[in-house]
Amino acid sequence: MIVRRELPEDRSAIFAVHMAAFGDSNAGDGAEARLVDDLRRDGDVLPGLSLVALLDGDPAYYRRFGFELAAPLDLLPPDPSWAPHFQVRRLTAYDPSLRGTFRHAPAFDRLEGGA
């Protein structure tokens, strides 16, 4: 599998993948798919962390890149039900004193009902 940074020409495919994955949530209105576009427009996407895979992989795939469950590090998702899947990767600037509930960029708050 090849994983690379998102390119502008990937955007329609990324939108389609999000619709396929989340189209049934929020009454299938595509809120999650539109969220990514809003994050880009607001400048809240970190290019080095916006990745696309060129082939299928599985949920354990990210462990190979140093991702781990966030809860043991006292980093909590905004929705507690996400905890079994909420992962982080410690970057060079990782500071273990930074703990608590993760806050999303403002575009998430503009979703109907918030995130």
Buried (B, 14 or more C-beta within 10 A) or exposed (E): EEBEEBEEEBEEEBBEBBBEEBBEEEEEEBBBBBBBBBBBEEEEBEEEEBEBEEEEEEEEEBEEEEBEBBBEBEBBBEEEEBEEEBBBEEEEEEEEEEEEEEEBBEBBEBBEEEB
